Amino acid sequence: MFSLLTVTAALALVPSVWGSNGTASSYVSSLPLNTQGLFNESMEWMDDFYDAAAGYLYDESAATALRHETRSSAWYAVGLLARNNGSDVENALKIIVNVCSAQFKDPADQWYGDYQQEPEEPMLGSPTYPPKIYNSWDPNWRGFVGTTLIVGLEEFGHLIPANVTSFIEASLFNSTKGDEYRVGGVDGDNLYPAYSNPAIMRAFVSGWTGRRLNDSNMTISGETYAQQIIDLFDRANTLSEFNSGTYTGVSLWSLALWSKYLPADSVMTQKGPTMVKYTWEAVAQLWHPQLKNVAGPWDRSYGFDMNRYLSLMALHLWNYIGKDKSSMISKPYVMSHSADFAWAPLIAILAPFMETLIPESVFPALSTFSGEHTFNSSTFSPPFDLYPRNITAWLANNISIGAETFNETVIGGPATNPGTFNPALIQWDTGNGIGFITLYATESHVVAEAAPGSLNLTYPDGNSSSIFTLIVSPFKAMKTISSIADIQGLTVNITGTINETFALSYAGGYGGADTVINNFEFWNFTYSMPQNSTAIPHLHLSVELW
C-alpha cells in the first residue's frame, strides 16, 4: 500500500523550497506562435483573478461574490509552472498544495478522492451541506484535476520539490481509488465507457498512477476500462459523446495524454493516436470555416453558435489555424461559458504533440471551406441507445444542416438534458451573424435526416399528442417576428402531418414566456398534431439561402 504524505507534513515542508525568483523560462517562447498567443492571453486573463493571499483563483464566473474556484486554480498552477517567471513557481506550488490538501480523503464517502469545488464550502456530507452528485460535488473533477496534476509532473517535474511531488502522488492515489467507486447507474452516477470525456480521463489517470506507484491492480483497472472505451470507438471510429464543441475538446486532449505519457505496452498508447486521427478527420468534415461553427448534430453543447460561447474546440483550432479563423472573438472572456478559457494553458502545452497526430489533410479543411459535401457516420452510447445513432450532415456555401437518428431510453440524449442535446440543426450566415434552427427533443425516438437543403424529422412512436419544438435564433434585422417567413437570410418551407398553425413564444433574458438556454435567447416555434390524428408525426423543413 502506498504511504500517503499527510497534509500537515506537506504544508510544513513546502515553504522551505519556495521563494526563488527565476526568470521567464524558454518553454513558452519555444511554442508555435499561435500557441504562444493562446497561452499568454489566457494566463494574462487569469493573472487578474489570482488571489495571492488565498492561493486560489477567484471564480471567473459572474456573480460569485469573490468566492474562489478549485479546478481553474489547478489549471492556472500548471500554466504558472510553464511560464516560470518571477514568483510563478512559488504561486503554483501554493495552489497545488491547497488543492490537494482540500481533497476528500475518507474512503467511506462516495466522493472519496474528489476535490472541493470552492474552498469556502462547508463540510460535504454534513447535515447542513448534504451530498448531491453534480451539485455539491462533481465526480468528474477527479479527472479534470488529476490529469492536470499529471501534466504538471510530466512537463515541469524539475520545478516541483520532492515533498510536493509525493503529496501530488498521494492525491492521485486518492483520486484514482475514488474514481473506481463510479459505476454507471449506481448511486446516481452516470459514468459509463460511453461518457467519453470523463471515461478517457479515468482510464488515463488510473493507468498512469498505477505505473507511477507500482500498483498493478490500478494499472490493470485503467487498461481494462480503456479497452471498453476503445471497443465502442472502433465500431465506427467515433467517440460515443459525439461532436461536442466543448467535450470533443476534452476527449481529444485526454487522448493526447494516452498517446504521450504512457509506455508502449499500454493499449492507450497503441490506440490513442488512431483515435485522435479519426476524431480530427471528422472535425475537419464537420467544421464550417465560413460559419466558424461545427455543423450539427451536437450531443452536448453550451450554446447554439460557437462565435458566442467559448468552446474548447475553438481553443484547439486557435493552435492550428489561428485565433482569427477559429470561433474565438477578440475578447474571449466576454463570451458565454468563458470560464473554460482557464483550460487554455493545458491545451497549449499539449498542442505541439497533438499536431504530430493530426493528418496533414485536416489542416486545409479547417482554414478554408472545401466546398459542398455530405457526412455520414454513427455512434453508440449504451445503455442509453437502443441502437446506434445514425448521423447525417450537409455543408454548403454559408449553410450547414446536421441530424442524428436515435432511439433512447431517455429524452435529451445520454446527458439527459434537452437543453444541451441538439439532434437536428440548421445554421446559416444571415448576413448579420449566424442563424440557427434546432430541434428541442421532446421524444426519445426520432428519425432525423439531413440532406441538401432539407431536414426531415419523424417520430416513429409518436401520436396525436406529440409536438415538434423548433428553437430559432433572434435576428438583428427584425427583432420581433411572427412567422417562419420572418427568418432572416433563409427561406424555410415547413410541411408534414402537423397542424399548419403553431404556437410562438420568446425566451429573453429580461422577459418572455420561455427561459433562455445556456445564456442564449431564442424564438420557440412549436407545431402540434391534429386532434385525434392517427398519422405518424412528421415535419419536413426545406430551406434555401436568400
C-alpha positions in Angstrom: 0.0 0.0 0.0 1.3 3.4 -0.9 2.1 5.5 2.2 0.3 8.8 2.0 2.0 12.0 2.9 0.0 13.9 5.5 -1.3 17.4 4.8 0.5 18.8 7.8 3.8 17.5 6.8 3.5 18.8 3.3 2.5 22.2 4.3 5.3 22.4 6.8 7.9 21.4 4.2 6.8 23.3 1.1 7.7 26.9 2.2 11.4 25.9 2.6 11.6 25.4 -1.1 9.7 28.4 -2.3 10.9 31.9 -2.9 13.3 31.6 -5.8 12.9 34.4 -8.3 13.6 32.8 -11.6 13.5 34.5 -14.9 11.0 33.6 -17.6 11.7 30.1 -18.9 12.3 29.5 -22.6 9.4 27.0 -22.5 6.7 29.3 -23.6 8.8 31.0 -26.3 9.5 27.6 -27.8 5.8 27.0 -28.5 4.5 27.8 -32.0 3.3 31.4 -32.4 -0.4 30.7 -32.4 0.0 28.6 -29.3 2.0 31.3 -27.6 -0.8 33.6 -28.2 -3.3 31.2 -26.7 -1.2 30.5 -23.7 -0.2 34.2 -23.0 -3.7 35.6 -23.5 -5.3 33.1 -21.2 -2.6 33.4 -18.5 -2.8 37.2 -18.5 -6.6 36.9 -18.1 -6.2 34.6 -15.1 -3.5 36.7 -13.6 -6.2 39.3 -12.8 -8.2 36.6 -11.0 -5.4 35.3 -8.8 -5.7 35.9 -5.1 -2.2 35.5 -3.7 -3.3 35.6 -0.1 -5.7 32.7 -0.6 -3.6 30.8 -3.1 -6.6 30.3 -5.4 -8.2 32.0 -8.4 -11.3 33.9 -7.8 -14.2 32.2 -9.6 -14.2 33.6 -13.2 -18.0 33.1 -13.4 -20.2 36.1 -12.9 -21.9 36.9 -9.6 -19.8 34.7 -7.3 -19.2 37.4 -4.6 -15.4 36.8 -4.6 -15.6 33.1 -4.0 -12.7 31.0 -5.2 -12.7 28.0 -7.6 -10.6 24.9 -7.4 -10.4 23.4 -10.9 -9.4 26.6 -12.7 -6.8 27.2 -10.0 -5.2 23.9 -10.8 -5.1 24.7 -14.5 -3.6 28.1 -13.7 -1.0 26.5 -11.5 0.4 24.3 -14.3 0.4 27.4 -16.5 2.5 29.2 -13.9 5.0 26.3 -13.9 5.2 26.6 -17.7 5.7 30.4 -17.6 8.2 30.2 -14.7 8.6 34.0 -14.3 9.3 35.8 -11.0 7.1 34.2 -8.3 5.2 31.9 -10.7 6.6 28.7 -9.3 6.1 29.8 -5.7 2.4 30.6 -6.5 2.0 27.4 -8.5 3.2 25.2 -5.6 1.0 27.1 -3.1 -2.1 26.4 -5.3 -1.2 22.8 -5.8 -0.8 22.2 -2.1 -4.1 24.0 -1.4 -6.0 21.9 -4.0 -4.5 18.6 -2.8 -5.0 19.5 0.9 -8.7 20.1 0.4 -9.2 16.8 -1.4 -11.8 14.5 0.2 -9.8 11.7 1.8 -12.3 9.5 3.7 -12.6 6.1 1.7 -16.1 5.7 3.3 -17.5 8.5 1.3 -18.9 8.2 -2.3 -16.9 11.4 -3.1 -13.6 10.0 -1.8 -10.7 11.3 -3.9 -12.7 14.1 -5.4 -11.8 17.8 -5.0 -13.7 20.7 -3.4 -15.3 23.0 -6.0 -14.6 26.0 -3.8 -12.6 26.4 -0.6 -15.4 28.3 1.0 -17.8 25.4 1.0 -18.9 23.7 4.3 -18.0 20.1 5.1 -19.5 17.9 2.4 -21.9 15.3 3.9 -22.7 17.4 7.0 -26.4 17.8 7.9 -26.4 21.4 6.5 -24.5 20.5 3.3 -25.7 17.2 2.1 -24.0 15.4 -0.8 -25.7 15.8 -4.2 -23.8 14.5 -7.2 -23.1 17.1 -9.9 -24.2 19.8 -7.4 -22.4 19.9 -4.1 -19.8 17.6 -5.6 -18.8 16.8 -9.1 -17.2 13.4 -9.6 -15.7 14.5 -13.0 -13.4 16.8 -11.1 -11.3 13.9 -10.1 -10.4 13.6 -13.8 -10.1 17.3 -14.5 -7.7 17.9 -11.6 -6.0 14.6 -11.7 -4.9 14.9 -15.4 -3.8 18.4 -14.7 -1.5 17.3 -11.8 0.0 14.6 -14.1 0.8 17.1 -16.8 2.5 19.2 -14.1 4.6 16.3 -13.1 5.4 15.2 -16.6 6.3 18.5 -18.1 7.6 20.5 -15.1 8.5 18.0 -12.5 12.0 19.5 -12.3 10.4 22.6 -10.7 8.4 20.6 -8.1 10.2 19.7 -4.9 10.3 16.1 -3.8 7.9 16.6 -0.9 5.3 18.3 -3.1 5.8 15.6 -5.7 5.0 13.0 -3.1 2.0 15.0 -2.0 0.7 15.1 -5.6 1.2 11.3 -5.9 -0.8 10.8 -2.8 -3.6 12.9 -4.2 -3.5 11.0 -7.5 -3.8 7.7 -5.5 -6.9 9.0 -3.7 -8.4 10.3 -6.9 -7.8 7.0 -8.8 -9.3 4.9 -6.0 -12.2 7.2 -5.7 -12.9 7.0 -9.4 -13.2 3.2 -9.0 -16.3 3.8 -7.0 -18.0 5.1 -10.1 -20.4 2.7 -11.7 -23.0 3.9 -14.2 -26.5 3.5 -12.8 -25.3 3.1 -9.2 -25.7 5.8 -6.5 -26.8 8.3 -9.1 -23.6 8.1 -11.1 -23.6 8.2 -14.9 -20.1 7.2 -15.7 -20.2 4.5 -18.4 -17.4 4.0 -21.0 -19.7 5.8 -23.5 -19.5 9.0 -21.4 -16.4 9.8 -23.4 -14.6 12.7 -21.8 -14.5 11.6 -18.1 -14.1 8.0 -19.1 -11.0 8.7 -21.2 -9.6 10.7 -18.3 -10.4 8.0 -15.8 -8.6 5.3 -17.8 -5.5 7.5 -18.2 -5.2 8.6 -14.6 -5.6 5.0 -13.4 -3.1 3.6 -15.9 -0.5 6.4 -15.3 -0.9 6.4 -11.5 -0.7 2.6 -11.2 2.6 2.6 -13.1 3.9 5.5 -11.1 3.1 3.9 -7.8 3.8 0.3 -8.9 0.2 -0.7 -8.2 -0.6 -3.4 -10.7 -4.3 -3.6 -9.8 -4.6 0.1 -10.5 -2.7 -0.2 -13.8 -4.9 -3.1 -14.9 -8.0 -1.3 -14.0 -7.0 1.6 -16.2 -6.1 -0.6 -19.1 -9.4 -2.6 -18.8 -11.5 0.5 -18.8 -9.6 2.0 -21.7 -10.3 -1.2 -23.7 -14.1 -0.7 -23.2 -13.8 2.8 -24.5 -11.8 1.6 -27.5 -14.3 -1.1 -28.3 -17.1 1.5 -28.5 -14.9 3.8 -30.6 -13.8 1.1 -33.0 -17.4 0.2 -34.1 -17.5 3.3 -36.4 -14.3 5.3 -35.5 -16.3 7.8 -33.5 -16.5 9.0 -29.9 -19.7 7.9 -28.2 -20.0 11.5 -26.9 -20.1 12.8 -30.5 -19.4 16.2 -31.9 -19.5 18.4 -28.8 -17.9 21.9 -29.1 -16.8 21.5 -25.5 -16.4 17.8 -24.8 -14.8 16.7 -28.0 -12.1 19.2 -26.9 -11.8 17.4 -23.6 -11.7 14.0 -25.2 -9.0 15.0 -27.8 -6.8 16.5 -25.1 -7.2 13.4 -22.9 -6.4 11.1 -25.9 -3.2 13.1 -26.4 -2.4 12.2 -22.8 -3.0 8.5 -23.7 -0.6 8.9 -26.6 2.2 10.8 -24.9 2.6 9.8 -21.3 2.1 6.0 -21.2 4.6 3.2 -22.2 4.4 1.3 -25.4 2.8 -1.8 -23.8 -0.3 0.3 -22.9 -3.4 -0.2 -25.0 -3.9 3.5 -24.6 -0.5 4.3 -26.2 -1.3 1.9 -29.0 -4.8 3.2 -29.8 -4.7 6.8 -28.7 -3.1 8.2 -31.9 -5.6 6.4 -34.1 -8.5 7.8 -32.1 -7.1 11.3 -32.3 -6.6 10.9 -36.1 -10.2 9.7 -36.8 -11.7 12.3 -34.5 -9.8 15.2 -36.2 -10.8 13.9 -39.6 -14.5 14.0 -38.5 -14.0 17.5 -37.2 -12.5 18.6 -40.5 -15.6 17.3 -42.3 -18.0 19.0 -39.9 -16.2 22.3 -39.2 -17.5 25.1 -41.5 -14.8 27.7 -41.8 -17.3 30.3 -43.2 -19.7 29.9 -40.2 -16.9 29.3 -37.7 -19.1 26.5 -36.3 -19.0 22.7 -36.2 -22.1 21.5 -38.1 -24.7 19.5 -36.1 -25.7 17.3 -34.7 -24.3 18.1 -31.3 -24.6 15.6 -28.5 -23.8 18.2 -25.9 -23.5 21.9 -26.5 -23.3 25.0 -24.3 -24.9 27.2 -26.9 -26.2 27.4 -30.4 -23.4 29.4 -32.0 -19.7 28.9 -31.3 -19.0 32.5 -32.1 -20.9 33.5 -29.0 -19.9 30.8 -26.4 -16.4 29.7 -25.6 -15.8 26.1 -26.7 -12.7 24.0 -26.1 -12.6 23.0 -29.7 -12.1 26.7 -30.5 -9.0 26.6 -28.3 -7.7 23.6 -30.2 -8.4 25.4 -33.5 -6.7 28.5 -32.3 -3.5 26.5 -32.1 -3.6 25.3 -35.7 -5.4 27.9 -37.8 -5.1 31.0 -35.6 -7.4 32.9 -33.4 -9.0 34.9 -36.2 -10.1 31.7 -38.1 -11.3 29.9 -35.0 -14.7 30.8 -33.4 -13.0 32.9 -30.7 -13.7 36.6 -30.7 -11.1 39.2 -29.9 -12.1 39.3 -26.2 -12.8 35.6 -25.3 -13.6 36.4 -21.7 -16.9 38.2 -22.6 -18.2 35.1 -24.4 -20.7 32.8 -22.7 -19.1 29.9 -20.8 -15.9 32.0 -20.7 -14.6 30.2 -17.6 -13.4 27.4 -19.8 -10.7 29.8 -21.1 -8.9 28.7 -18.0 -8.1 25.4 -19.6 -6.2 27.1 -22.4 -2.7 26.7 -20.9 -3.2 22.9 -20.7 -4.4 22.8 -24.3 -1.4 24.9 -25.3 1.1 22.7 -23.5 -0.2 19.6 -25.4 -0.7 21.4 -28.8 2.7 20.7 -30.3 2.4 17.0 -29.6 -1.2 16.9 -30.7 -0.2 18.4 -34.0 2.0 15.4 -34.7 -1.1 13.1 -34.5 -3.3 15.2 -36.8 -3.2 14.1 -40.5 -1.9 16.8 -42.9 -5.1 16.7 -44.9 -7.1 18.1 -41.9 -5.4 21.5 -41.8 -6.5 22.9 -45.1 -10.2 21.9 -44.4 -10.0 23.8 -41.1 -8.8 27.0 -42.7 -10.8 27.2 -46.0 -14.3 25.8 -46.8 -13.7 22.7 -49.0 -17.0 23.0 -50.9 -20.3 21.3 -50.7 -20.2 17.9 -49.2 -22.1 15.4 -47.0 -21.0 13.5 -43.9 -22.3 10.1 -42.8 -21.4 8.2 -39.7 -22.8 6.7 -36.5 -22.0 6.4 -32.8 -23.3 4.4 -29.9 -23.8 5.2 -26.2 -25.0 2.2 -24.2 -27.0 1.8 -22.0 -29.0 4.8 -23.3 -29.1 4.0 -27.0 -31.3 1.1 -28.1 -29.4 1.1 -31.3 -26.5 3.3 -32.7 -27.3 6.9 -33.5 -27.1 7.4 -37.3 -25.5 10.7 -38.3 -26.0 12.8 -41.5 -24.8 16.2 -42.3 -24.7 18.5 -45.4 -22.5 21.5 -45.7 -22.6 24.1 -48.5 -21.7 27.7 -49.0 -22.7 29.6 -45.9 -25.0 26.9 -44.6 -25.0 23.5 -42.7 -27.6 21.0 -41.8 -26.9 18.1 -39.4 -29.0 15.4 -37.8 -28.9 12.1 -35.9 -31.5 9.4 -35.7 -31.8 8.0 -32.2 -33.9 5.6 -30.1 -33.0 6.0 -26.5 -34.2 5.1 -23.0 -34.2 8.8 -22.0 -35.2 12.2 -23.5 -32.3 14.6 -24.0 -29.5 12.4 -25.1 -27.2 10.4 -22.9 -26.7 13.6 -20.8 -30.5 13.5 -20.3 -30.5 17.3 -20.9 -32.6 18.6 -23.8 -31.0 22.0 -23.4 -27.6 20.7 -24.5 -28.8 18.0 -26.9 -29.1 19.2 -30.5 -30.0 16.2 -32.6 -31.2 18.2 -35.6 -29.8 21.6 -36.5 -29.6 24.2 -39.3 -27.1 27.0 -39.3 -26.5 29.7 -41.8 -25.0 33.1 -42.4 -27.8 35.7 -42.1 -25.6 38.5 -43.4 -25.5 39.8 -39.8 -24.4 36.9 -37.7 -25.2 33.2 -37.5 -28.8 32.0 -37.6 -29.9 28.7 -36.2 -32.9 26.4 -36.1 -32.6 23.4 -33.8 -34.9 20.7 -32.6 -35.6 20.7 -28.9 -36.0 17.0 -28.0 -39.4 16.0 -26.6 -39.4 12.4 -27.8 -37.0 9.5 -27.1 -37.2 8.1 -30.6 -36.6 10.3 -33.6 -35.7 9.7 -37.1 -33.8 12.8 -38.2 -32.1 13.0 -41.6 -30.1 15.9 -43.1 -29.8 16.2 -46.9 -29.0 19.1 -49.3 -31.4 21.9 -48.4 -33.5 19.6 -46.3 -34.1 18.4 -42.7 -36.6 15.6 -42.2 -38.0 14.7 -38.7 -40.2 11.8 -37.9 -41.4 10.4 -34.5 -42.0 6.6 -35.1 -43.5 6.1 -31.7 -45.3 9.5 -31.6 -49.1 10.1 -31.6 -51.6 12.9 -31.7 -50.1 14.5 -28.6 -46.6 14.8 -30.0 -45.1 18.2 -30.7 -42.2 19.5 -32.7 -40.4 22.3 -30.9 -38.0 24.3 -33.0 -35.7 26.8 -31.3 -34.9 29.7 -33.7 -32.3 32.4 -33.3 -33.2 36.0 -32.8 -32.4 38.3 -35.7 -30.9 41.7 -35.8 -32.7 42.9 -38.8 -36.2 42.0 -37.4 -36.2 41.9 -33.7 -39.9 40.9 -33.4 -41.1 38.1 -35.6 -44.5 36.4 -36.1 -43.8 33.6 -38.5 -41.2 31.4 -40.2 -41.3 33.8 -43.1 -39.7 36.5 -40.9 -36.5 34.5 -40.6 -33.5 36.5 -41.8 -31.4 35.2 -44.7 -33.1 31.9 -45.2 -36.4 30.8 -46.9 -38.0 28.0 -44.9 -40.8 25.9 -46.1 -42.4 23.6 -43.4 -44.6 20.6 -44.3 -45.7 17.4 -42.7 -48.5 15.7 -40.8 -48.5 18.6 -38.3 -51.1 21.4 -38.0 -50.4 24.4 -40.2 -50.8 26.7 -37.2 -48.1 26.9 -34.5 -47.5 28.3 -31.0 -44.9 31.1 -30.9 -43.1 32.3 -27.8 -39.9 34.0 -26.8 -37.1 33.3 -24.3 -35.5 36.5 -23.3 -33.0 37.4 -20.6 -35.5 40.0 -19.3 -38.8 38.5 -20.2 -40.8 36.3 -22.4 -42.7 33.1 -21.8 -39.7 30.8 -22.1 -36.4 30.6 -20.3 -33.0 31.2 -22.0 -30.9 28.1 -22.6 -27.2 28.4 -21.8 -27.5 32.2 -22.0 -28.9 32.1 -25.5 -32.2 34.0 -26.2 -34.4 32.4 -28.9 -37.8 32.1 -30.5 -39.8 28.9 -29.9 -42.0 27.6 -32.7 -44.0 24.6 -31.5 -46.0 22.5 -34.0 -48.6 20.1 -32.8 -50.5 17.3 -34.4 -54.2 17.5 -35.4 -56.5 16.3 -32.7 -57.2 12.5 -32.7 -54.7 12.2 -35.6 -53.6 8.6 -36.4 -50.8 9.7 -38.7 -47.1 9.3 -37.7 -45.8 12.7 -36.6 -43.6 14.1 -39.3 -42.1 17.5 -40.1 -40.0 18.5 -43.0 -38.0 21.7 -43.5 -36.9 22.7 -46.9 -34.5 25.6 -46.9 -32.8 27.9 -49.3 -30.4 30.8 -48.7 -31.6 34.2 -49.9 
